[in-house]
Amino acid sequence: MTDDLATTPAVQGLLERLGLGLLPPQQTDGPSGRNRNAAGRTTTGRAVFVKQLDARQPDAARRFRRQLAYEEAAAARPGTPASPECLGWDADELLVVFEWLEGARSGSDLASGEEFDDGLARTAGEMIGALHSLPPDALPARETGTGTEEPDPILLPPLKFFEALPLAYHTQASGASLEAWGMLQRDTELAGALRRLRAEEAAAPAAFVHGDLRLDQFLLHGGRLRLCDWEEFRRADPARDVGAFVGEWLHRAVLDIPSKDAELSGPSPQLSHADIVMRGVAELNRLRTRNVAFWEGYRAATASAPAASAAAVADPRLPVRATAFAGWHLIDRMFASAEQRPRLTALDRAAAGIGRSAVLHPEKFTTVLGLEA
């Protein structure tokens, strides 16, 4: 949200040092999220989007360094996925200034309007494939230790939560979130499958990844697809990004299960687990072509990957791990929606059930989800 960020001395000073002019107050709202932001045209006519990370968050400095690491890679490698141009930053204030893509539409908005078609999905696959094909030396040597390498692993899924919830989380969680964790903590089979997934991930070849891929991170502007929000950029398992994209469409398929049905109208679904999975798969068939197009674009972009990064993108187990990550993505999205409610809904439970199946038996779902070998 815009609030008063535009007129703070830190923002105005940074914009002046960059020669961009001043950003007047009462500008158009930028995208909402965990960071403060402001967007609008400066006194020189330049369209800018300013983002400030919350220094009170313990990982804010690391996320800021990851964003800058991506900007370094993008500047050094023309083939890096297109992103809004970074115009400058202030490391002390955790501020970054980007070009403002006025009128851009997010991928989630496009998907809601049935406008994120197969062509855009293939382009998204090409972008992620190009990212995963970057050689390990894509970052300048001085960027070593910026947070793109271990020890700074992606913490999701939070395996420790399956044993006990941290007090800080427990005291702030919604009733629905606590209900969900109570359900998952009894599921020893799922916890075991997630531990095996994390172990397989740790042994897999690494590549540069976005790390927080969602449809709303894609922006369509002037007929060109861009990818933003690189605060989780690092070297990790490429299956995470592939699984996140596939998981987004899996999530949309679950949302499209007719909630007016009597079986899904109450707090506990009357359908069997098998029926829920069947309905979810049926809805996914309508959207499956998006994943097929994404995967085709991804494989086309990685077909001629440099030798240094070929092992990661050619890993035959990548589609299987990606399917399992897609299942976790669906469970994670359940938590995102549960944060606002006192109780889980039937669709929340349906999402968890379908996601669980993908995590436990990913080999059975790779083709269903469009990740054919």
Order of alpha helices (4+ residues) and beta strands (2+ residues): alpha-beta-beta-alpha-beta-beta-beta-alpha-alpha-alpha-alpha-alpha-beta-beta-beta-beta-alpha-alpha-alpha-alpha-alpha-alpha
